Amino acid sequence: MRKLLSFLVVALLALSVAPSVLAVSVGGGIGIDIEPEEFAPRIWMCDSRVVWEDCVEEGRGSKCGFDEFDWNADPIDGEHDGVLVERITNYAFEGEKVQWKVLVMDKNKIEEIQDVVATIGSSQGTGNDIEVECKRSNFEPERIPSSCEARILEEELEEFDDDVMAFYECVFTVETPDSMQGEYFLTVEAISEDGEAIMDENEYWFLNPVIALTIDGDVEFAEVRPGSVSYSSTILVGNDAEDGSGVLLDMFISGTDFYDSESSGAACPTTNQLKLSNNERSPANIEWDGAGTDSEPDHVNLDCQAGTDGLDEHNADHLCYFATSGAYSTAQASNADAEGYVPIVYGDVFTRNFYNDAEIIRNPGTGESGLLDINGINYHAGNTLSPGSEIALTFKLGLPEPCVGNFDSGDIYFWGEAI
């Protein structure tokens, strides 16, 4: 009995010091801190970029017009009347537009995008002056158009995800010279809570350049005997557009009749008026006739009369001119006389009716010779001036007989239209 009791005590002591896992659990843990990247936005220009004509003064080929993108159609091309296909250098004027389609992405969520805007500035990069808000599109294709070339480093994005992506249409319109004049970088910028980004394609534009003409010399005739032909000294008419603008000018000429500003009893030959040209060259007989150079209204087939009917008739051409520019001259015109002199149309304001009627150097017909094709729009070669270039003109006066008076009141106008 003593032995057994002793054993039990030992056993109880042993149990009291053994670890217990029967009723109480213990353990430890670690904290988890997950912070998504503050993803700066990404922006890509897609397949459409269009420059639009303004509605104040339409061009030879382009007309007033603008369309929003049809996101499910092919890109707008030069077949649209409003697309400014003649503009082959980087200047733009008030009212003209540049339009882009862009894809914007923010991996946090597309709602993080605060603004998508077109900006201009003197240097490339984000933070330039905001000029216009872009319009978010509801276009949500299954796949991103390949023309967007959407990539993040080596990752090529193919699937469109409307949780993190959206398309935008941006239309920038050139404002007045008061607020936009000079050279600028132009791009589209996406702004989010976590940063900014611009599309890779920065454009460089000269906005509202100053355009001007220079006229070097005077149209002066010495004393001219009635019934004879006299020639002036040669003058130069040049493109004096602002340096660096690259503005191409399409050149035109028009004029008015001439009068004696004094009360002198003038007559030439039948009244106190020396007519500039035959009545066929009046505004009523010239009209806009298309964008090409193939129009042949009656007056452009009536040769200069300064050396013929201009010597004895009232209704005749009395002042004509010969012009040269590079390889071209007025001698190729359909209404040039034997010497290559051409008549002048009437007009004291510029209108679209001057096309194919009042160019300083006008080339005949529809053939290859003498045409300057700018994206399908035909201009008269030799009649377009780049900055600093000039056309030389010499005038021929056919003074009728009888004629008396000092005909010092009247005008010859030179016009330059930016292409």
C-alpha positions in Angstrom: 0.0 0.0 0.0 2.8 2.4 0.7 4.4 1.6 -2.6 1.3 2.3 -4.5 0.6 5.6 -2.9 4.1 6.7 -3.5 3.7 6.0 -7.2 0.6 8.0 -7.5 2.2 11.1 -6.0 5.0 10.9 -8.4 2.6 10.6 -11.3 0.6 13.6 -10.1 3.8 15.7 -9.8 4.8 14.6 -13.3 1.5 15.7 -14.8 1.6 19.1 -13.1 4.8 20.1 -15.0 3.9 18.7 -18.4 2.9 21.3 -21.2 -0.8 21.3 -21.9 -2.5 21.6 -25.3 -5.8 20.4 -24.4 -7.8 23.6 -23.6 -5.8 26.8 -24.3 -4.4 27.9 -27.9 -1.7 30.5 -28.5 -0.2 32.0 -31.7 1.3 35.0 -33.5 0.6 37.1 -36.7 2.1 39.6 -39.3 0.6 42.8 -40.7 -0.2 43.2 -44.5 0.2 46.6 -46.2 -0.9 46.6 -49.9 -0.7 50.0 -51.6 -1.6 50.2 -55.4 0.7 52.2 -57.5 -0.3 55.8 -58.1 -0.5 55.2 -61.8 0.2 58.3 -64.0 -2.1 58.4 -67.0 -1.1 57.2 -70.5 -2.4 58.8 -73.7 -2.0 57.7 -77.4 -3.1 59.4 -80.6 -5.1 57.0 -82.8 -5.8 56.9 -86.5 -7.5 60.3 -87.1 -5.9 63.7 -87.2 -7.6 66.3 -89.4 -7.1 70.0 -90.2 -10.3 71.9 -91.1 -11.0 75.1 -93.1 -12.6 78.1 -91.4 -15.8 79.6 -92.6 -14.6 83.2 -93.0 -12.7 82.8 -96.2 -12.7 79.5 -98.0 -9.8 78.3 -100.1 -9.5 77.4 -103.7 -10.4 73.8 -103.0 -11.5 73.5 -99.4 -14.8 74.9 -98.1 -16.4 75.7 -94.8 -17.1 72.5 -93.0 -16.5 70.4 -89.9 -17.6 66.9 -88.8 -17.2 65.1 -85.5 -15.5 61.7 -85.8 -17.6 58.7 -86.6 -15.8 56.3 -84.3 -17.1 53.2 -86.2 -16.1 54.5 -89.6 -12.8 55.0 -91.5 -10.8 58.1 -90.7 -11.9 61.3 -92.3 -9.9 62.0 -95.4 -9.3 64.7 -98.0 -12.5 63.9 -99.9 -14.4 65.8 -97.3 -15.0 69.4 -98.6 -14.0 71.0 -95.3 -10.6 69.3 -94.9 -7.8 71.8 -95.6 -5.9 69.7 -98.0 -4.0 72.7 -99.6 -2.2 73.5 -96.3 1.2 71.9 -96.9 3.2 73.9 -94.3 2.7 74.5 -90.6 0.8 77.8 -90.3 -2.8 78.3 -89.4 -5.2 81.2 -89.1 -8.1 82.2 -87.0 -11.0 79.8 -87.2 -9.1 76.9 -88.6 -9.2 73.7 -86.6 -7.0 70.7 -85.7 -8.9 67.5 -84.6 -7.5 64.4 -83.0 -8.8 61.0 -81.7 -6.9 59.8 -78.6 -7.0 56.9 -76.2 -6.5 57.6 -72.5 -5.7 55.0 -69.8 -5.4 55.1 -66.0 -4.8 51.7 -64.3 -6.2 52.9 -61.0 -9.6 53.6 -62.7 -10.6 55.8 -65.6 -12.5 58.1 -63.2 -9.2 59.2 -61.9 -8.8 61.2 -65.1 -9.7 64.8 -64.3 -9.2 66.4 -67.7 -8.1 65.7 -71.2 -7.2 68.9 -72.9 -5.4 70.4 -75.9 -2.5 72.7 -74.9 -0.2 75.1 -76.5 3.2 76.4 -75.4 6.6 77.5 -76.4 8.2 74.2 -75.4 7.2 70.6 -75.4 5.9 68.8 -72.3 3.1 68.9 -69.8 1.8 72.0 -68.1 1.4 74.2 -71.1 -1.6 76.6 -71.5 -4.9 74.7 -71.6 -6.9 75.9 -74.6 -9.8 73.4 -75.0 -11.4 70.5 -73.2 -11.7 67.3 -75.1 -14.9 65.4 -75.3 -15.2 61.8 -74.0 -16.6 59.3 -76.4 -18.9 56.4 -75.7 -17.0 54.4 -78.2 -16.1 51.1 -76.4 -14.7 48.5 -78.9 -13.8 45.0 -77.8 -10.3 45.5 -79.1 -8.1 48.6 -79.2 -7.6 49.8 -82.8 -4.1 48.9 -84.0 -3.6 52.4 -85.1 -3.4 53.5 -81.5 -0.3 51.4 -81.0 -1.1 51.4 -77.3 1.9 50.1 -75.3 3.4 50.4 -71.8 7.1 49.5 -72.2 7.1 45.9 -73.5 3.4 45.4 -72.8 1.2 45.6 -75.9 -2.4 46.5 -75.0 -5.0 44.8 -77.2 -8.2 44.5 -75.2 -10.2 47.5 -74.4 -11.2 47.8 -70.8 -13.8 50.5 -70.0 -12.8 50.4 -66.3 -9.4 51.9 -67.1 -9.7 53.3 -70.6 -11.7 55.9 -72.6 -11.5 57.5 -76.0 -11.6 61.3 -76.4 -12.2 63.7 -79.4 -10.2 66.9 -79.2 -10.9 69.9 -81.5 -8.5 72.8 -81.2 -9.6 76.1 -83.0 -7.2 78.9 -83.7 -8.2 82.0 -81.9 -7.7 85.6 -82.9 -4.2 87.1 -83.1 -4.9 88.9 -79.8 -4.5 85.6 -77.9 -2.7 83.4 -80.3 0.1 84.8 -82.5 3.5 83.2 -83.1 5.1 79.7 -82.9 3.7 77.1 -80.5 3.9 73.4 -79.7 0.5 71.9 -79.8 -0.5 68.6 -78.2 -3.1 66.7 -76.1 -2.6 66.2 -72.4 -4.3 63.9 -69.9 -4.4 65.1 -66.3 -5.2 62.8 -63.4 -5.0 62.8 -59.6 -1.6 61.1 -59.9 0.1 62.9 -62.7 0.0 64.2 -66.3 0.9 62.8 -69.7 1.0 64.1 -73.2 0.7 62.1 -76.4 4.0 61.5 -78.1 3.1 63.6 -81.1 3.8 67.2 -80.4 2.9 69.5 -83.4 4.6 72.8 -84.2 2.5 75.6 -85.6 2.9 79.2 -86.6 -0.5 80.7 -85.6 -1.8 83.8 -87.2 1.4 84.8 -89.0 1.4 88.3 -90.4 1.1 88.2 -94.2 2.1 91.2 -96.3 3.1 92.1 -99.9 6.0 94.2 -100.9 5.9 96.4 -104.1 9.2 97.6 -105.2 9.0 100.4 -107.8 6.2 102.5 -109.4 4.2 102.1 -112.5 5.3 105.2 -114.3 5.0 106.1 -117.9 6.7 109.0 -119.5 4.7 111.4 -121.7 2.7 109.1 -124.0 1.7 110.1 -127.4 -2.1 109.4 -128.1 -2.5 106.5 -130.5 0.8 104.9 -129.3 2.0 102.1 -127.0 4.2 102.8 -124.0 6.0 100.5 -121.5 6.5 101.1 -117.8 9.6 100.4 -115.7 9.5 96.9 -114.1 8.2 96.5 -110.6 8.6 93.6 -108.2 5.7 92.2 -106.1 6.9 90.0 -103.3 5.7 87.8 -100.5 6.7 89.5 -97.3 5.0 87.1 -94.8 6.4 86.9 -91.3 9.8 85.3 -91.0 9.7 81.7 -90.3 6.0 81.3 -91.1 6.5 79.5 -94.4 3.2 81.1 -95.8 2.7 80.4 -99.5 0.7 83.1 -101.3 -1.4 82.6 -104.4 -1.1 85.9 -106.3 -3.8 88.0 -108.0 -4.2 91.3 -109.8 -7.2 93.6 -110.4 -7.9 97.3 -111.0 -10.2 100.2 -111.7 -10.6 102.7 -114.5 -8.6 106.0 -114.4 -9.8 109.6 -114.2 -8.3 113.1 -114.3 -8.5 114.4 -110.8 -8.6 118.0 -112.0 -11.2 119.9 -113.9 -9.4 119.9 -117.2 -11.8 119.0 -119.9 -10.3 115.5 -120.2 -11.4 113.0 -122.9 -9.9 109.7 -123.9 -11.2 109.0 -126.5 -14.8 109.8 -126.0 -15.3 110.7 -122.3 -13.3 111.8 -119.3 -12.4 108.2 -118.4 -9.5 106.0 -119.5 -10.8 102.5 -119.2 -8.6 99.9 -117.7 -10.0 97.0 -119.7 -12.7 95.7 -121.9 -16.2 95.3 -120.3 -15.8 91.5 -120.7 -13.5 91.6 -117.7 -16.0 93.2 -115.4 -17.2 91.4 -112.2 -20.4 90.4 -113.9 -18.5 88.3 -116.4 -16.1 86.5 -114.0 -17.3 84.0 -111.5 -16.0 81.2 -109.3 -15.6 78.2 -111.6 -14.1 75.4 -109.6 -10.9 74.5 -107.8 -8.9 73.5 -110.9 -7.3 75.5 -113.7 -9.3 74.3 -116.6 -12.0 77.0 -116.8 -12.2 79.0 -120.0 -14.8 81.8 -119.7 -15.1 84.1 -122.6 -12.9 86.9 -121.2 -9.9 84.6 -120.8 -9.9 83.9 -124.5 -10.0 87.6 -125.4 -6.4 88.6 -125.9 -5.0 91.9 -124.5 -6.1 94.7 -126.8 -3.7 97.4 -125.6 -1.8 97.4 -128.9 -4.8 97.0 -131.1 -8.3 98.2 -130.2 -6.9 100.0 -127.2 -5.4 102.6 -129.5 -8.7 104.0 -130.8 -11.7 102.5 -128.9 -13.2 103.3 -125.6 -14.4 99.8 -124.6 -11.1 98.1 -124.9 -8.0 97.0 -122.8 -5.7 100.0 -122.4 -3.4 98.6 -119.7 -1.9 95.1 -119.8 1.2 93.5 -118.2 3.9 91.0 -118.7 5.0 88.9 -115.6 7.7 86.4 -114.9 8.4 84.1 -112.0 11.0 81.4 -112.4 10.4 79.3 -115.4 6.9 80.7 -116.0 5.5 83.9 -117.5 2.2 85.3 -118.7 3.2 84.3 -122.3 1.5 80.9 -121.7 -1.9 82.5 -120.8 -4.7 82.0 -123.3 -5.4 85.7 -123.4 -1.8 86.9 -123.9 -1.1 89.0 -127.0 1.8 88.4 -129.3 4.3 89.9 -126.8 3.0 87.8 -123.9 1.1 90.7 -122.2 -2.3 89.9 -120.5 -5.2 92.1 -119.5 -6.4 93.0 -116.0 -9.9 92.1 -114.6 -12.0 94.7 -112.8 -12.3 94.5 -109.0 -11.5 96.5 -105.8 -12.2 93.6 -103.3 -10.9 90.1 -103.4 -13.5 87.3 -104.1 -13.4 83.7 -105.0 -14.5 84.8 -108.5 -10.9 85.7 -109.0 -9.9 82.0 -109.3 -8.9 81.2 -112.8 -9.6 84.8 -113.8 -7.3 87.1 -112.0 -4.1 85.2 -111.2 -1.0 87.3 -112.1 0.4 84.3 -114.0 -2.3 82.0 -115.4 -1.5 78.9 -117.2 -3.8 77.4 -119.9 -5.8 74.2 -120.1 -5.9 71.0 -118.1 -2.6 69.5 -119.2 0.4 68.7 -117.1 2.3 71.8 -118.2 1.9 74.8 -116.0 -0.1 73.2 -113.2 1.0 73.0 -109.6 -0.9 70.1 -107.9 -1.3 70.4 -104.1 -3.0 67.3 -102.9 -5.4 67.2 -105.8 -6.0 71.0 -106.0 -4.6 72.6 -109.1 -2.8 75.9 -108.8 -1.1 77.9 -111.6 2.6 77.3 -111.5 4.7 80.4 -111.2 1.8 82.2 -109.4 2.6 80.9 -105.9 5.2 82.8 -103.9 7.1 81.5 -100.9 8.3 84.1 -98.3 10.9 86.4 -99.8 10.2 85.5 -103.5 8.9 87.9 -106.1 7.1 88.3 -109.4 8.4 90.8 -111.9 5.8 92.9 -113.8 6.1 95.3 -116.7 3.0 97.2 -117.9 2.0 98.2 -121.4 -0.3 101.2 -122.0 -2.2 101.6 -125.2 -3.3 105.2 -125.2 -6.2 105.9 -127.6 -6.4 108.7 -130.0 -7.7 111.3 -129.3 -6.8 111.6 -125.6 -6.2 114.6 -123.4 -5.9 114.9 -119.6 -3.8 113.8 -116.7 -5.3 110.4 -115.7 -3.8 110.1 -112.2 -6.8 108.8 -110.2 -7.4 105.0 -110.3 -5.9 101.9 -108.8 -4.2 98.6 -109.5 -4.6 96.1 -106.7 -2.3 93.2 -105.9 -3.7 90.4 -103.7 -2.0 87.5 -102.0 -4.1 84.6 -100.6 -2.5 82.2 -98.2 -2.7 78.7 -99.5 
